[in-house]
Amino acid sequence: MFEISKTDLAGRIGTIYTNHGKIETPAYVPVIHPVKQTIPSKKIREIGFDLVITNAYITRNNYGDDAIKKGIHEIIDFDGAIMTDSGGYQVLEYGDVKVTPPEMAKFEKGILTDFAIPLDKPTGYGMPIKKAEAYVKHTLEVSQQTLETSEKNGQIWIGPIQGGEHFELVAKSTKSLVKIGFQMLALGSPVEFMESYEYRLLAQMIVAAKKQMPHSIPLHLFGAGHPLTIPFAIALGCDTFDSASYMLYAKKSRYITDDGTRYLSDITVFPCNCEICSKYSPDELRRLDEVQRTNELAIHNLHAIKLEVDRVKQTIYEGRLWEYVIKKARAHPKLFEMIEVMIENSDFLGLGTPKFKEKAIFLFSKEDQHRPEVQSYHGIVRKFKSKKKKMIITKESSTKPGYLSNQYLGLKRKFKEFDSFQVCQYNPVLGLIPIEISDIFPAAHHETARIDFQPNEFPVFEKTWNEFFANNKFSEIHYDKKDNFLKHFVKTIPKEIKRKSIA
């Protein structure tokens, strides 16, 4: 059902096979209203969306038995794959719905949706843990009953993960749904997190779920459709994500950009070349009647969201997803808090990050010491053992690998019995670079910003430094005593090691 072709961090390029064609992931899934949709579904398909989501509960209330005769594809006039929400959102909004989970499951099966979701009880944000536990228990019981009683007709049943900010419940819910046998899972209730700017909690919730999931199961994220959160959702392992944001923003005259949203009234020049922005000037779009303006703005928003997803896909192919999310994180202070979650879970993100890449990586700041490729290299250096008793350490040379640099050749001429010295270069982010392995990735495949890094902000360097000296028995170390970064760490080596100036 799900094939993965490329990974970076926890993000994946993959393919989900459905009754109505292939879906390439990561994929944004636009919400289509089964009754009040004002943008034709064919237009959404034309823009490039192969999967949409609609509401089976609203469909049932409006079409009744005719819905089963027609099928959901005819009702919303969409020939691609369709996902149906069973009414969980209505439960979250209104507390209950007038249909039982078995009735809803039978209806979803009857309308031949491609992705079906059991009627669950979303936990939302801010729910007391005891009540959340009861909701999780109810959802698991309903989900198991639904899966056991549903015939195999090619539909993909999605197990709804609940628990909200109670991460132990999220983990329990995920683990149980996997055990029940769901081929795909969906993480519920993130909308309230995002509306409250609780991006850190959202990231922790995603990680809590992903750590309990086999690599082969795709994860859907309900209600995520903002270009700022999409890269993080993908980097943390979400494969598909739905939202009505394109229309909800348009109704409030909000124009989606790659770094947030703008009110149409504040725009002088469109920073976009989509079909809408090429057709109208901002003034011309503002002068349209409300319905037409909303629809045209919604079409732009769809293009903007798709462009963002495509950008993230390209960064996965290039192996630059870390760099991209770091850049995105600076668009909003609350968003930057998600970086802390990524740092705390660098081992988890490292599982999907290739150890070797075709392109050099860019290192900008102290956050990059936690990048998976950097962490992997530190692990190699911490195990490095030298038979030599003397050490020379210098700043990293601009020429890579280090043994081809003029700096290295100069040291070779300067020191007698040069072969008796262990030569290391260093990079604040990447750590120690023994000259013997200065040609492996990423030691010879990176660019680092040339700024004055503060040594106390690099605990990863410190750990590698300490383990390197514990593993090797040097009697003396030669270094530049004017190098303030290095001086900070030289203070920590055993006193019996002689310190000598390299000058």
Secondary structure, 3 states (H helix, E strand, C coil): CEEEEEEECCEEEEEEEECCEEEEECEEEEECCCCCCCCCHHHHHHHCCCEEEEEHHHHHHHHCCHHHHHCHHHHHCCCCEEEEECCHHHHHHHCCCCCCHHHHHHHHHHCCCCEECCCCCCCCCCCCHHHHHHHHHHHHHHHHHHHHHCCCCCCEEEEEECCCCCHHHHHHHHHHHHHHCCCEEEECCHHHHHHCCCHHHHHHHHHHHHCCCCCCCCEEECCCCCCCCHHHHHHCCCCEEEECHHHHHHHCCEEEECCEEEEHHHCCCCCCCCHHHHHCCHHHHHHCCHHHHHHHHHHHHHHHHHHHHHHHHHHHHHCCHHHHHHHHHCCCHHHHHHHHHHHHCHHHHHCCCCCCCCCCEEECCHHHHHCHHHHHHHHHHHCCCCCCCEEEEEECCCCCCHHHCHHHHHHHHHCCCHHHEEEEEEECCCEEEEHHHCCCCCCCCEEECCCCCCHHHCHHHHHHHHHHHHHCCCCEEEECCCCHHHHHHHCCCCCCCEEEECC
